[in-house]
Amino acid sequence: MNIRISYVFLSFLVLNSTHLLGQDTLNPSHQITLPAFGNLAIDQMENLYLVSGPEIIKLDKKGNILNRYSDNILGDITSIDITNPLQILVFYSNQSRIVFLDNTLSVQKQGISALQISDGYITQACNSNNGGFWVYNAATLELQKRDKTSGLNSSSNNLSLVVGEQIKPTLLIEKNNIIQVLTDSSLYLFDNKVNYIKKYPLKGARFLTYSNNILMTSQKNEISFLNTKTYETKKYIIPSKANDFSYYSTHNFIYHLNDKNLEMYPITN
C-alpha cells in the first residue's frame, strides 16, 4: 500500500517564462539508520515520524526513538497529518476511521479519539486549522469539513465539476487556510470556504510540499523550488546513485531515504 503523508514545504512547475536562479549540489550533513522500512513525515522541529504498516515510530533528528503508536485492530495506516504536532491525524481508509494523537503519540483523551464516518466513502483526510478535519468523500466527490463529532460544517460541490476535469485526490493538506488537493498529475488549491483558486500541473515530477507560494518537487536526483508568484526556480542536485529512494523536506533540510538509510542535506541559500 502506498502511504501518503502530509509534510511541511513546496514543489515544481515548468513554464516558458520560468527564470532559473541556479543549480547547486548538496552535501549530506549526517545519516541515520531507521528502525524499520516505511514512509516518513517530518515536523517543524525536525522530529521524524516513520509509518510502517500499522505502526508510527517518532524519532528525534539523531534517530533516537521517542514514542510509538499502533493499533493492530484498525490495520495498516493510510496516511498521517503532522502539520499540527499536538493533534496528529491518523487515517485508516479501509475502516473509514480517524484517530487523533497528541505529541507523545498517545490517543487524545478529550473529545472523540476515533471517528466512524458512516455517510460516505472517505478516501483522504487531513487536519483543519480550527481543530476539525477535512475529508474527501468519493461517493459524492465532495471535499467536506467536519468537527470532531463527525458533524458536517461545510462542503464543496462535486470537485470534478468545480475544476472542470475528473480528479482523484491522493493527498489533502490544509496550510495557512489553503486546502491543497493533490492528484497523481496536479496540485489544486482551494480557500477555506472551498472556493477554487488554482491548478499547478506537476509535469511528471513528484510533489514534495507547498508553502508560502513555494512549490517543491523532485524528479530523479533533482529537487526544484518554484516561486509561484515570480516563477523563479531554484534547483538542487542530490548526489545519489541509488535507484529506489524517496525525498522529504522541511525548511532546513532535504531528506533522502534509501531502504532504512536516511541522509540529511542542509538547504543552502
N, C-alpha and C positions, 0 to 999 in steps of 0.2 A: 504494500500500500504506500502511495506517495503521500507524505505528510507535509502540509503547508503550514508555515509558521509566520507569525507577524513579527517583523523586526523594527529597526529604527533607521531609515535613511532614504535613498534616491534611485534614478535609472537612466535610460538611454534612448535617443531618438535620432534618426538620420534625416536631415533636411539639406537641400542645396544651399540654404543660407547659413548653415552652421559654421561657426568660426572655431577652429581648433586652437586651443591655448598651449598645446604641447603634450608630450608623452614621456613619462618617466618610468624607469624600472624600480620597483620597490624591493627592499631587502627585509627579511624577517627579523624581528627583534627577539623572539623566543618561540619555543614549540612545547606543546604538552601532549601527552597520550591520554585519550579519553577512556573511561572505564567500560564503554560499550559502543557498538555501532548504533548510528541513529542520525537524526536531524537536530539542528541547533537553532536556538534563539538567543540573542544577546541583549541585555538591558542596558540602560544608560550608565550604570555603574560597572559595566564590563563583566557582570556575572553571566555565566553560561547556563543554559537550560537544555539539557540533552534529552530528546524524546526518543525512546526506544521501545516500540511495541506499546504495552500498557503502562510504562513507567516514565516518569520525569525525574531526572537527576540534576540538581542545582549545584554548580561548582563555582569557585572564585576564578579569577583570571589566571591563577597559577595552577589550576587543575585540582585543587583540594575540594573534596565533596562536602557540601554544606547541608543539603537536605535531600530527601527522596519522597516521591509520591507514586502510588499505583493503586489501581482498583481492578483486579482481575475479573470481577463480575461484569464490569462495563466493557472490558475488552481493550482492543488497541485504540490509541488516541488518534483522532483525525487531525486536529490542529490545536495549537495553543496561541494565546494572545498575551504578551507580557508588556504591552505598551503602558499599562499601569501595574508595576510590580507588587503593589499592595492588594490588587484584585486581579489575579491571573485567571483568565478564562480558558477552560479545558473543554473541548468539544468532541463528542462521540457521535459521529453521523449515523452509525448503524443503530444506535439507541435513541436518536433524536434527543440527546441529553447533554446538558451543560453543567459543569461543576466549577465553582469559584474557589480559588485557593488564596491564602494570604502569602506574605513574603517568606514564610518558612515552609511553604508547600503543604500547609495544614488546611483541611476543608474549613471554610469560613463558617462560624457558628451563628452569626447574625443573619437574619433573613432566611431565604431558601437557598440551600447549597447545591441542590441538584434539581434541575427543571425538566419536566417531561413535556415536550412541546407536541401536542397531540392534534393540532388543527392544520397540519400541512406536512409536506415532505421537505425537511430542512437539510440543506447540503453544505452551508457555510455559516459561520458565526464569528462575531468579534465584539470586543468591549465598546461601550459608548462613553463619551466624556462625562455624561451626567450620572454614571453609576449603573445604568441599564446595559442593554446589549442590542446588537443588530443581528438579524438572521436573513439568509436568502431562502425564500420559500419556493422550491422548484415546482410545486403543484400549481401555484398561481403566478409564478415568475416575478414575484414581488420582493423588494427589499423592505424589511419590516423592522421597526424599532420597538423594543419591548422593555418592560420593567421586570424586576426580579420575581414578581408573582406570575410572570409569563403573560401579563396583560399587554395588549397591543396599544402602543402610544401613537404611532404613525405608520404609514405605509405608502410606498410608491405605487404608480401604475405598473403595468407589465413592462419590465425593463427593456425587453426587446423592442417594444413599441416606442418607448421613450428615446432610445438611442438610434432607432431606425435600422437595426440589424439583429440577427439572432445572437445571443451571447450565453455562455455557460460559465458562471463565476467559479474560479478555483481558489480565491482568497478574498477576504474582506478585512479592511483596516480602517479605523477612524483615527485621524490625527489632525489636530488644530481645526476641529469642526468640519473637516473634509472627509467624506467617505470614499475610500479607494476600493474599486471593484476590479479585480484582476481576472483576466481570462488567459488562455494559452497564447494569445497573439496581441493583446492590447491592455492598457490600463485606462479605466474610465473613472472620472472624478465627479462626485455629487456633493452638494452642500448638505448641511444637517437637516434641511427640510426636504431632502431627496430631489432637489432640482438639478438637472443635468448641467455640468459645467464644460467638460472637455474630454476628448479621447486622445491617448498617446499610443500609436502603434509601436510595437517592440521590434519589428523588423528582424525577427529571428533571434534576438538577444533574450537572455534570461533576466527577468525582473529581480532586483535585489530590494530596493526600497525607494520611497518618495517622501521628501520632507522639505519644507521651506522653498518650494519651487525648484528643487533639485531632484532630478530623476537619475537613478543609478541602476546600471545593468552590467551583466557580464556576458562575454562571448569568447569561448576558449580561454586563453590566459590573459585576456584584456578586460579591464574594468573601465567603464565610461561614466562620467558625471556630466549630465546635461542641465544647464540653467534654462528652464523652460520660459523664462522671461526674455533673456538676451540671446538664447540659442548658442551660447558659448559652451564648448565641450572641453573637459579635461580628461585625459586618458592615462591609465596606469597599466604597466605590464607586470604580471606576476611570473617570475622565472621558475616555472614548474614543468617537469617532464611527465607528470602523471597524466594518465588518460581518463581516469574516472575520479572526479572530485567535485566539490561544491564550494561556493563562496557565500560568505555572510559579511555584514558590515555594520559598524557604528560610526559615529562622527570622528573617532580617533583611529580606528583600525579596520583593515580588511582581513578577514579570517579565511584561510584556505584549509579545507577539510578533505583529507585523503585517507580512507578507511578510518582508523582511530587516531590518526596523527593530525593535530591541529596546529597550524602555523599562524602567527600574528604578524601582520605587516603594518607598521605605523604609516598613516597617510601624511604625506608631505604637502606643504602649502605651495 
